[in-house]
Amino acid sequence: MNKTAILVIGTNEDQLTRHTNEINQQPLWNAEIATGDELAIEKMLQSSYDLIVFADGITSEATAKLQKIVALQHPGLLILQHYTNANVSLTVAIDALLEEQVNAAKPTFSFVDDALKNAGLNIVIQ
């Protein structure tokens, strides 16, 4: 089974290292770091990712630019904004987002059973 490729983007290198270590402890996840929007764009052009995490230090302008690039060039790529003051751990947030994607991809079925619609039942009770 392929590992989920995750790109963590931010400017605080200590935090990025902690995030990467936390992510890489999961056996089916693999994280890489980008310390800024230009490096993130370069990495997205070189490799394919399943998820992008915006961490502390990334500006709102850089976030908007990267989101626009992702929407145009990598539609369907999951984006998670996770900052130090988040009340949920990074692994829990990633797991919830991936689970949401799996549930959204599950097919749904809806049908009407009208097999006996035209059947005439002649029952006589005596």
Long-range contacts (C-beta under 8 A, 24 or more apart in sequence): 1-28, 3-28, 3-29, 3-30, 4-28, 4-29, 4-30, 4-50, 4-51, 4-98, 5-30, 5-32, 5-47, 5-48, 5-49, 5-50, 5-51, 6-30, 6-31, 6-32, 6-49, 6-50, 6-51, 6-52, 6-53, 6-94, 7-31, 7-32, 7-33, 7-34, 7-40, 7-43, 7-44, 7-47, 7-49, 7-51, 7-52, 7-53, 8-32, 8-33, 8-34, 8-53, 8-55, 9-33, 9-34, 9-35, 9-36, 9-37, 9-40, 9-52, 9-53, 9-54, 9-55, 9-58, 9-66, 10-35, 10-54, 10-55, 10-56, 10-57, 10-58, 11-35, 11-36, 11-56, 11-57, 11-58, 12-55, 12-56, 12-57, 15-55, 15-56, 15-57, 15-84, 16-55, 19-53, 19-55, 19-82, 19-90, 22-89, 22-90, 22-91, 23-90, 23-91, 23-94, 25-91, 26-91, 29-94, 36-62, 37-62, 37-65, 37-66, 40-66, 41-66, 41-69, 44-69, 44-70, 44-73, 44-74, 49-74, 49-77, 50-77, 50-78, 51-77, 51-78, 51-79, 51-80, 51-94, 51-97, 51-98, 52-77, 52-78, 52-79, 52-80, 53-80, 53-81, 53-82, 53-90, 53-94, 54-79, 54-80, 54-81, 54-82, 55-82, 55-83, 56-83, 56-84
